[in-house]
């Protein structure tokens, strides 16, 4: 049985940032291809999970894909409020990856 490990502990980079004034992109980057493949094969991070965490319909998820050449996974979602608009609280979208930090992934050391 695989040990469960928080995504924040296996990703080399886990960040969010602006993808223009109307979107946020989340990058999950792994230190090597083996870790990337283990993450991908786990099947834990799904559009259903992202929709639940960010309280949005699945069809609003704009990008949900891996880039094996970079050992990375990218998710793009709409911003809750346009960048810089009244009531917007994260101008650079730098804090929007937080819901992903504690996602538990089955992880065997090999």
Secondary structure as GFF3:
##gff-version 3
##sequence-region A 1 110
A	DSSP	beta_strand	3	6	.	.	.	ID=ss1
A	DSSP	alpha_helix	7	10	.	.	.	ID=ss2
A	DSSP	beta_strand	13	18	.	.	.	ID=ss3
A	DSSP	beta_strand	23	29	.	.	.	ID=ss4
A	DSSP	alpha_helix	33	42	.	.	.	ID=ss5
A	DSSP	alpha_helix	47	53	.	.	.	ID=ss6
A	DSSP	three_ten_helix	58	60	.	.	.	ID=ss7
A	DSSP	beta_strand	63	67	.	.	.	ID=ss8
A	DSSP	three_ten_helix	68	70	.	.	.	ID=ss9
A	DSSP	beta_strand	72	78	.	.	.	ID=ss10
A	DSSP	three_ten_helix	98	100	.	.	.	ID=ss11
A	DSSP	beta_strand	104	107	.	.	.	ID=ss12
###
